[in-house]
Every structure is written in C-alpha cells, then in structure tokens.
Amino acid sequence: MIKTYTLFLLMALCTLSFGARAQYAPGNDGGSVKIFKPPYPNPATSRITFELQKNSDKHYALIVYNFLGKKMEEIKDIPYRTELNLDNYYTGIYIYQLRDQTGNIAESGKFNVIKN
C-alpha cells in the first residue's frame, strides 16, 4: 500500500516539476526566443541531438530525467551541439532541462526513445 502511494506521489511530482513548459529568453524585438532547437530525431532509437539556437556567451547544463524523475544524464557547460548516446535508455518518455549557471530552468521539454 505504501509503495502505491509512493509511486503515485513520485509521478505527481514529476508531472508538476517537469511539465512540458518552456521558458523563453526575451528577444531583441520584445518577443521571446527559444534557446534550444527541438531535439532530433524525435522519437529516437540510438542517439539524439540537442542544439542551441545560436552560439551564446552563457553557459548551460543539460539534464535528462526518465519519466519517474530519475536523473539519467547531466552535461555541464554544453557545447553548441550535443549528441546523447541512448544505449542505456529504455523505451519511454524522457524529460530534459536546460539550466543556466544559477541553476534556474531556462527551457524544458520531452523526447521519446523507441527500442526494438
């Protein structure tokens, strides 16, 4: 019974913490600009590529979580293009966060992994 409540609580926290919201940096025209291009290919099988919109003076960390909230990968000070090897990933939905130097979420999203 406790395991059921724990699993439910963990799933609820993941949904609240890692919802598919994205924060945007203000653009020059007063609008907003995404920092990341959408990861590709999505769905992915063996590799997925994350790419910044443009080279930036800011330093970001890329953190990937599985849908239960377990941290799968953390890459600090990511380069313009980052490719993740998905050999240790199972089929499912994964959440990524792009965090700035202060630890604030600059952008987040999700991607799918499909294994045969």
N, C-alpha and C positions, 0 to 999 in steps of 0.2 A: 504494500500500500504506500509506504514511504517512497519507494522507487518511482511509482507512478506520479506522485506529487512532485518529486524532484525533477523528473523528466519534463513534466508539464511546465514547471516553473522555469527551467532552463530554456525551453522552446519559447515561452512567452518573453523572457529577457532578450533572447536573440532577435525576436521579431521587433521588439521595441528599440534595441540598441543598434541593430544593423539593418533597419528597414531600407528599402531601395530609394532613399532620399539622396540627393546630391546637393552639395553646397557649391556655390559658384563664386568666383572671384570677379570683382567689378571690372568691366571693360572700359576702354577709353571713351566709348560713346555713351556711357552711363548705363548700358545694358550689362549683361553678365556673360562670362566666357567660361566654358568648361576647361579644366586643367588637363584632363585625360581625354584621349580619343577612346571610343568604346573598345574594350579588349577584343582581340580577334585571333583565330576564328572562334566563334561562339555559336553553337557548342563546340568544345574542343575535345580532342582524344589523347594526344601525347604532349602537346606544347600549346601555350597561349602567350600572346604578345601584348604587353602594355606599352603605350606610347604617349608621351606628353605632347600637348598641342604644339608647343614650341620650346626651344631651349630657354631655361629660366635661371635666374640668379638664385632663386630659392631652392632649398634642399628639402626633399620629401622622402618619407618612408612608405613603402608598400607593405601592407599586412593583409594576409589572406586567412580567412576562417572557414571551417566547414559549417554546415547549417546548424550544428549543435553548439557552435561557439568555440570549438577547439581551434587554437591558432595553428595553422598549417605551415605558414611561411612568413618571414619578416625580412625585408631587404631595406637596409638603411641607406640613405643618400643614393637613391636610384638614378641611373643614367637616363638619357633621353628616351631610349628604347630598352625595355626589359622583357626577357623571354623566360617563362617558367616551364620547367620540365614537370610534367604531370604523371610521371611513373608511379609515385607514391600516393596518388589521389584515386579515390574510388568514384564510381558513377554518382553524380548528385549535383546539388547546387552549392556554390561557394560564394562567399561574400568577400569583397575586397574593400580596403580603406586606404586612402591616400592621406597621410598625416603630415602636417608641417613640422617645423623644428620645435615648436612649443607643445606638440602633441595633439593639437586640435585637428579634427577631421576636416580636410579640405574638400574631399569628394569620396563618395562610396558608391558601390554598385554590386552587381552579381554576375556570375557566369556559370555555365553548365559544363560538366565533364561527362562524356559518354564513353564507356569502355565496352568492348565486345566480350 
